[in-house]
Structure formats: C-alpha cells, structure tokens
Amino acid sequence: MMEPSAIVALAANIALAVLGLALLLTAWRIIAGPTISDRVVGLDMLTGIAIGFIAVVAVKTGFTLYIDIAISLGLVGFLATVAFARFVLSRGEQQAPPAVKKSKPKGKPKRKAAKPGRAS
C-alpha cells in the first residue's frame, strides 16, 4: 500500500500534466480563435488554469501563501473578463463568419425591358 504523501505527490504530478495540456489547448484557441469572443474566453480560461497551477504547487510544497495568491488572481481575472466583455459589447462583433455565397439562378437570362420612347 502507498503512503498518503506518495499518493498526494502522484496526484499533483497528474494534475500538473493535465493543466499543462489544458494550457496548450487554450493557447491554441487564443491564437486561432476567429472572433474576439473566443479570445476573451480563452484568456479567462488561462486565468483559471493559472489558479489551478498555483493551487497544485501550494499542495505539493505545503506553502499556504500560494492559496492567497490564487484567490487574488481569481479576483483580478474576473475583473479583466468583465472589462473585456464590456469592450466587446461596446464595439460590437465586427468579425462575422464568412457569408455563404448565393448562387445565380440557372436558365435563360431575363431581358431588360426597353425604355419607353426609344426604338430598338
């Protein structure tokens, strides 16, 4: 049977690996995100991932001051998300998805009616 400290160390390492993967996927969403809303959500997610990293490091090291830092980061991240949301609402979504091209109707083209008073 494993000791409790070994279980906590293993769980912390697994959590750090999962958070690292989440960080990479979120960074990809921020870079590739077609709209500004995607980027804002990605930045908010990065804040959550950073809080997760800080919490896992606090558990691994036993240094509880990190928890206070994580709480402060959560408050700052929330305020930043609200500010970004207000910016997006005031600016409007200008990056719309590409419009679907309308195809021209097939068949004979319609002739334009002659203007009155003109002989053809």
N, C-alpha and C positions, 0 to 999 in steps of 0.2 A: 504494500500500500504506500502511496505517495504522501509525503509530508504536506501540510497545508501551505507552507511557504513555497514549495515547489509547484503546487497547483496554481497558486496566485501568479508566480513567475511565468508559467506556461500560458495561462490565460492572458496575461499582459502582453506577451510576445505575439500571440494570435491576434489580439485586439490591435496592436500596432501594425501588423501586416494588413489587416482588413481596412484600417484607417488610411494606410498608405495607398491601397488600391482605390479607395474612395476619393482620395486626394487627386490621383491621376485622372480618374474619370470626370471629376468635377472640373479640373483644369482644362480638359478637352472640351467640355461643354461651354466653358467661358470663352475659349478661343474660337470654337466652331459655331457657337450659337448664332443662328441667323438673325435673331431680334435682340433688342436691348433688354427685353424682359427676361430672356434666357440667361443673359449675362448677370443680371441683378440677382436672379435666383441662384445662380452658380456662386456668386460672391457671398450670398447669405449661407449657402451650404459650406463654403470654405471656412466661414466663422465657426459653424458647428463642428466641423472636422478638427479645427484648431483647438476648440474646447475639449473635444474628445482626447486629442493627443496630450493636452495638459493634464487632464484627469488621470489618464493611464500612467503618465510619468509620476504623478503625485502618489498613485497607489504603489508603483514599483519602488520609489525612493523613500516613501514614508514621510515626505516633507509636505506638511499640510498647507503651507502658504500658497502652494500652487492652486489649491481649490479657490482661494480668494481671487487669484489672478484670472482663473477661468470664469468666475462669476462676473468680474469686471469686463472681461472680453465679451461675455454674453450681452451685457447691457449696452456696450458700445456697438456691437454688431446689430442689435435690434434698432438702435437709433440710426445707424447707417442705412439699414434696409428701409426704414420709414422715409428717410431723406431721398433715397433712390426712387422709391415708389411715388413720392410727390413730384419728383423731377420727370418721371415717365408720364404721369398723368397731365402735368402742365404742358409738356412738349407734344404729347400725342404719339401714337405709334406710327412712325413715318416709314419704317421698313416693312412694308406689307409683303406677303408671299407673292411670287410671280403669278401674274394673271394668266388664265387659260386663254389661249388664242382662239378666237372664233373663226371657224372655217367658212369660206364663202360658199353660198348655195350653188350646187351643180345644176347644169342645164343651160338653156339659152339665155344670154344676157338680155335684159329688158331694154327696149329702145326708148330714148328720151322723146317726149312729146315735143313737136315743133312749136316754136313760139308763134303766137298769132301775129299776122301782118308780115310774115316772112315767107317767101316762097322757097321751096327746096328744089 
